[in-house]
Amino acid sequence: MQPYEERLTAPRSWWLVSLLVGVAMALIMLPFGTLPLLGGLVAGTAVAAVVTSSYGSPRIRVVAGSFVVGDAKIPVSALGEPVVLDAQEARAWRGPKADPRAFMLLRAYIPTALRVEITDPQDPTPYVYVSTRNPEALAAALTAVRAS
């Protein structure tokens, strides 16, 4: 069985906003001269790009009996059946159906998701909600690891 791996990437519009942050920083530095203007452009764009990349690009993996979602590492043995959520159902689980105790890797720019119940009685977290572009493949990977 191949381990599952996915990196969520920020939409192109976010990168445009990073550039616009750099332009705004350059305009702030304009009264101080050309060199500070260029420094503001480069520094503002770089900082905004780092923030965009770090927030907008989490990894989702199923490897070595674990479900790794961003910084969280959950043993597959503590998970129930995965439920694939289409765009409409995912929106409902992000809103009125959401439980505040749930672990959510939520990215609104990704319409589909996967919800997996936590079966460990010691864990107060009821479920894991993961925004993913390929929920069927992620569910299949989790099911395959649970079966083995």
ChimeraX commands (.cxc) that place a marker at each C-alpha (Angstrom):
marker #1 position 0.00,0.00,0.00 radius 0.5
marker #1 position 1.28,3.45,-0.91 radius 0.5
marker #1 position 1.14,6.02,1.88 radius 0.5
marker #1 position -1.09,9.00,1.18 radius 0.5
marker #1 position 0.41,12.48,0.99 radius 0.5
marker #1 position -1.15,15.79,0.01 radius 0.5
marker #1 position 0.00,19.36,0.37 radius 0.5
marker #1 position -2.72,21.96,0.35 radius 0.5
marker #1 position -1.59,25.03,-1.54 radius 0.5
marker #1 position -2.85,28.55,-1.18 radius 0.5
marker #1 position -4.83,29.95,-4.11 radius 0.5
marker #1 position -3.11,32.22,-6.62 radius 0.5
marker #1 position -5.02,35.24,-5.35 radius 0.5
marker #1 position -3.24,34.93,-2.00 radius 0.5
marker #1 position 0.11,35.26,-3.75 radius 0.5
marker #1 position -1.16,38.38,-5.50 radius 0.5
marker #1 position -2.14,39.79,-2.11 radius 0.5
marker #1 position 1.42,39.06,-0.90 radius 0.5
marker #1 position 2.77,41.15,-3.75 radius 0.5
marker #1 position 0.30,43.93,-2.94 radius 0.5
marker #1 position 1.47,43.90,0.69 radius 0.5
marker #1 position 5.00,44.46,-0.64 radius 0.5
marker #1 position 3.79,47.36,-2.79 radius 0.5
marker #1 position 2.03,48.88,0.23 radius 0.5
marker #1 position 5.22,48.57,2.27 radius 0.5
marker #1 position 7.14,50.21,-0.56 radius 0.5
marker #1 position 4.69,53.13,-0.61 radius 0.5
marker #1 position 5.09,53.52,3.15 radius 0.5
marker #1 position 8.87,53.75,2.69 radius 0.5
marker #1 position 8.61,56.15,-0.30 radius 0.5
marker #1 position 9.27,59.34,1.75 radius 0.5
marker #1 position 12.61,57.92,2.90 radius 0.5
marker #1 position 14.08,57.48,-0.59 radius 0.5
marker #1 position 14.58,54.93,-3.35 radius 0.5
marker #1 position 16.65,52.42,-1.40 radius 0.5
marker #1 position 14.18,52.15,1.50 radius 0.5
marker #1 position 11.38,51.93,-1.08 radius 0.5
marker #1 position 13.03,48.89,-2.71 radius 0.5
marker #1 position 13.80,47.41,0.70 radius 0.5
marker #1 position 10.15,47.81,1.72 radius 0.5
marker #1 position 9.00,46.16,-1.50 radius 0.5
marker #1 position 11.31,43.17,-1.05 radius 0.5
marker #1 position 10.83,42.80,2.71 radius 0.5
marker #1 position 7.05,43.29,2.63 radius 0.5
marker #1 position 6.61,40.82,-0.22 radius 0.5
marker #1 position 8.91,38.27,1.43 radius 0.5
marker #1 position 7.19,38.42,4.83 radius 0.5
marker #1 position 3.72,38.19,3.28 radius 0.5
marker #1 position 4.85,35.26,1.09 radius 0.5
marker #1 position 6.22,33.39,4.12 radius 0.5
marker #1 position 2.95,33.89,6.00 radius 0.5
marker #1 position 0.93,32.78,2.95 radius 0.5
marker #1 position 3.08,29.72,2.47 radius 0.5
marker #1 position 3.07,28.64,6.11 radius 0.5
marker #1 position -0.69,29.03,6.60 radius 0.5
marker #1 position -1.80,28.07,3.12 radius 0.5
marker #1 position 0.28,24.92,2.62 radius 0.5
marker #1 position -0.30,22.32,5.36 radius 0.5
marker #1 position 0.48,18.65,4.71 radius 0.5
marker #1 position -1.90,15.73,5.11 radius 0.5
marker #1 position -0.33,12.26,5.32 radius 0.5
marker #1 position -1.23,8.69,6.14 radius 0.5
marker #1 position 2.02,6.95,6.96 radius 0.5
marker #1 position 3.32,4.33,9.42 radius 0.5
marker #1 position -0.07,3.74,11.02 radius 0.5
marker #1 position -0.63,7.43,11.70 radius 0.5
marker #1 position -2.84,10.14,10.28 radius 0.5
marker #1 position -0.69,13.27,10.18 radius 0.5
marker #1 position -2.67,16.48,9.68 radius 0.5
marker #1 position -0.58,19.63,9.87 radius 0.5
marker #1 position 1.14,19.38,13.27 radius 0.5
marker #1 position -1.24,16.73,14.67 radius 0.5
marker #1 position -0.34,13.05,14.59 radius 0.5
marker #1 position -3.23,10.67,15.30 radius 0.5
marker #1 position -2.86,6.89,15.40 radius 0.5
marker #1 position -5.16,5.29,12.84 radius 0.5
marker #1 position -6.25,2.79,15.51 radius 0.5
marker #1 position -7.98,5.68,17.35 radius 0.5
marker #1 position -10.07,6.60,14.30 radius 0.5
marker #1 position -13.48,5.41,13.14 radius 0.5
marker #1 position -14.83,5.21,9.62 radius 0.5
marker #1 position -13.95,8.15,7.36 radius 0.5
marker #1 position -16.86,10.08,5.84 radius 0.5
marker #1 position -16.32,11.86,2.52 radius 0.5
marker #1 position -17.96,15.30,2.48 radius 0.5
marker #1 position -18.96,17.01,-0.76 radius 0.5
marker #1 position -18.90,20.81,-0.98 radius 0.5
marker #1 position -22.39,21.32,0.47 radius 0.5
marker #1 position -21.93,18.83,3.33 radius 0.5
marker #1 position -18.44,20.19,4.09 radius 0.5
marker #1 position -19.90,23.69,4.36 radius 0.5
marker #1 position -22.48,22.41,6.85 radius 0.5
marker #1 position -19.78,20.73,8.97 radius 0.5
marker #1 position -17.78,23.98,8.96 radius 0.5
marker #1 position -20.84,25.87,10.20 radius 0.5
marker #1 position -24.02,24.74,11.96 radius 0.5
marker #1 position -23.04,21.08,12.41 radius 0.5
marker #1 position -19.54,21.87,13.74 radius 0.5
marker #1 position -18.55,20.81,17.24 radius 0.5
marker #1 position -16.18,23.30,18.94 radius 0.5
marker #1 position -14.22,20.39,20.43 radius 0.5
marker #1 position -13.38,18.93,17.00 radius 0.5
marker #1 position -9.92,19.10,15.47 radius 0.5
marker #1 position -10.27,20.97,12.20 radius 0.5
marker #1 position -7.76,21.59,9.46 radius 0.5
marker #1 position -10.06,24.00,7.72 radius 0.5
marker #1 position -9.21,25.77,4.50 radius 0.5
marker #1 position -12.20,27.60,3.04 radius 0.5
marker #1 position -10.61,27.71,-0.41 radius 0.5
marker #1 position -10.92,23.90,-0.63 radius 0.5
marker #1 position -14.58,22.91,-1.04 radius 0.5
marker #1 position -14.39,19.17,-0.18 radius 0.5
marker #1 position -13.40,17.53,3.09 radius 0.5
marker #1 position -13.14,14.34,5.10 radius 0.5
marker #1 position -14.58,13.79,8.57 radius 0.5
marker #1 position -13.30,10.97,10.75 radius 0.5
marker #1 position -14.73,10.07,14.17 radius 0.5
marker #1 position -12.26,9.70,17.05 radius 0.5
marker #1 position -13.03,6.40,18.82 radius 0.5
marker #1 position -10.53,6.74,21.69 radius 0.5
marker #1 position -12.62,7.11,24.90 radius 0.5
marker #1 position -9.80,9.07,26.57 radius 0.5
marker #1 position -9.82,11.74,23.85 radius 0.5
marker #1 position -12.46,14.48,24.24 radius 0.5
marker #1 position -12.15,15.36,20.54 radius 0.5
marker #1 position -15.26,13.98,18.78 radius 0.5
marker #1 position -13.92,14.00,15.23 radius 0.5
marker #1 position -11.28,15.25,12.82 radius 0.5
marker #1 position -12.37,17.50,9.96 radius 0.5
marker #1 position -9.81,17.84,7.17 radius 0.5
marker #1 position -10.15,20.01,4.07 radius 0.5
marker #1 position -8.76,17.97,1.19 radius 0.5
marker #1 position -8.89,18.10,-2.57 radius 0.5
marker #1 position -9.12,14.31,-2.82 radius 0.5
marker #1 position -11.29,13.01,0.05 radius 0.5
marker #1 position -11.97,9.65,-1.62 radius 0.5
marker #1 position -8.26,8.76,-1.87 radius 0.5
marker #1 position -7.63,9.90,1.71 radius 0.5
marker #1 position -10.56,7.80,2.96 radius 0.5
marker #1 position -9.27,4.80,1.00 radius 0.5
marker #1 position -5.78,5.22,2.48 radius 0.5
marker #1 position -7.16,5.41,6.03 radius 0.5
marker #1 position -9.39,2.37,5.46 radius 0.5
marker #1 position -6.48,0.39,4.00 radius 0.5
marker #1 position -4.23,1.19,6.97 radius 0.5
marker #1 position -7.00,0.28,9.46 radius 0.5
marker #1 position -7.55,-3.05,7.66 radius 0.5
marker #1 position -3.88,-4.02,7.79 radius 0.5
marker link #1:1,2 radius 0.2
marker link #1:2,3 radius 0.2
marker link #1:3,4 radius 0.2
marker link #1:4,5 radius 0.2
marker link #1:5,6 radius 0.2
marker link #1:6,7 radius 0.2
marker link #1:7,8 radius 0.2
marker link #1:8,9 radius 0.2
marker link #1:9,10 radius 0.2
marker link #1:10,11 radius 0.2
marker link #1:11,12 radius 0.2
marker link #1:12,13 radius 0.2
marker link #1:13,14 radius 0.2
marker link #1:14,15 radius 0.2
marker link #1:15,16 radius 0.2
marker link #1:16,17 radius 0.2
marker link #1:17,18 radius 0.2
marker link #1:18,19 radius 0.2
marker link #1:19,20 radius 0.2
marker link #1:20,21 radius 0.2
marker link #1:21,22 radius 0.2
marker link #1:22,23 radius 0.2
marker link #1:23,24 radius 0.2
marker link #1:24,25 radius 0.2
marker link #1:25,26 radius 0.2
marker link #1:26,27 radius 0.2
marker link #1:27,28 radius 0.2
marker link #1:28,29 radius 0.2
marker link #1:29,30 radius 0.2
marker link #1:30,31 radius 0.2
marker link #1:31,32 radius 0.2
marker link #1:32,33 radius 0.2
marker link #1:33,34 radius 0.2
marker link #1:34,35 radius 0.2
marker link #1:35,36 radius 0.2
marker link #1:36,37 radius 0.2
marker link #1:37,38 radius 0.2
marker link #1:38,39 radius 0.2
marker link #1:39,40 radius 0.2
marker link #1:40,41 radius 0.2
marker link #1:41,42 radius 0.2
marker link #1:42,43 radius 0.2
marker link #1:43,44 radius 0.2
marker link #1:44,45 radius 0.2
marker link #1:45,46 radius 0.2
marker link #1:46,47 radius 0.2
marker link #1:47,48 radius 0.2
marker link #1:48,49 radius 0.2
marker link #1:49,50 radius 0.2
marker link #1:50,51 radius 0.2
marker link #1:51,52 radius 0.2
marker link #1:52,53 radius 0.2
marker link #1:53,54 radius 0.2
marker link #1:54,55 radius 0.2
marker link #1:55,56 radius 0.2
marker link #1:56,57 radius 0.2
marker link #1:57,58 radius 0.2
marker link #1:58,59 radius 0.2
marker link #1:59,60 radius 0.2
marker link #1:60,61 radius 0.2
marker link #1:61,62 radius 0.2
marker link #1:62,63 radius 0.2
marker link #1:63,64 radius 0.2
marker link #1:64,65 radius 0.2
marker link #1:65,66 radius 0.2
marker link #1:66,67 radius 0.2
marker link #1:67,68 radius 0.2
marker link #1:68,69 radius 0.2
marker link #1:69,70 radius 0.2
marker link #1:70,71 radius 0.2
marker link #1:71,72 radius 0.2
marker link #1:72,73 radius 0.2
marker link #1:73,74 radius 0.2
marker link #1:74,75 radius 0.2
marker link #1:75,76 radius 0.2
marker link #1:76,77 radius 0.2
marker link #1:77,78 radius 0.2
marker link #1:78,79 radius 0.2
marker link #1:79,80 radius 0.2
marker link #1:80,81 radius 0.2
marker link #1:81,82 radius 0.2
marker link #1:82,83 radius 0.2
marker link #1:83,84 radius 0.2
marker link #1:84,85 radius 0.2
marker link #1:85,86 radius 0.2
marker link #1:86,87 radius 0.2
marker link #1:87,88 radius 0.2
marker link #1:88,89 radius 0.2
marker link #1:89,90 radius 0.2
marker link #1:90,91 radius 0.2
marker link #1:91,92 radius 0.2
marker link #1:92,93 radius 0.2
marker link #1:93,94 radius 0.2
marker link #1:94,95 radius 0.2
marker link #1:95,96 radius 0.2
marker link #1:96,97 radius 0.2
marker link #1:97,98 radius 0.2
marker link #1:98,99 radius 0.2
marker link #1:99,100 radius 0.2
marker link #1:100,101 radius 0.2
marker link #1:101,102 radius 0.2
marker link #1:102,103 radius 0.2
marker link #1:103,104 radius 0.2
marker link #1:104,105 radius 0.2
marker link #1:105,106 radius 0.2
marker link #1:106,107 radius 0.2
marker link #1:107,108 radius 0.2
marker link #1:108,109 radius 0.2
marker link #1:109,110 radius 0.2
marker link #1:110,111 radius 0.2
marker link #1:111,112 radius 0.2
marker link #1:112,113 radius 0.2
marker link #1:113,114 radius 0.2
marker link #1:114,115 radius 0.2
marker link #1:115,116 radius 0.2
marker link #1:116,117 radius 0.2
marker link #1:117,118 radius 0.2
marker link #1:118,119 radius 0.2
marker link #1:119,120 radius 0.2
marker link #1:120,121 radius 0.2
marker link #1:121,122 radius 0.2
marker link #1:122,123 radius 0.2
marker link #1:123,124 radius 0.2
marker link #1:124,125 radius 0.2
marker link #1:125,126 radius 0.2
marker link #1:126,127 radius 0.2
marker link #1:127,128 radius 0.2
marker link #1:128,129 radius 0.2
marker link #1:129,130 radius 0.2
marker link #1:130,131 radius 0.2
marker link #1:131,132 radius 0.2
marker link #1:132,133 radius 0.2
marker link #1:133,134 radius 0.2
marker link #1:134,135 radius 0.2
marker link #1:135,136 radius 0.2
marker link #1:136,137 radius 0.2
marker link #1:137,138 radius 0.2
marker link #1:138,139 radius 0.2
marker link #1:139,140 radius 0.2
marker link #1:140,141 radius 0.2
marker link #1:141,142 radius 0.2
marker link #1:142,143 radius 0.2
marker link #1:143,144 radius 0.2
marker link #1:144,145 radius 0.2
marker link #1:145,146 radius 0.2
marker link #1:146,147 radius 0.2
marker link #1:147,148 radius 0.2
view
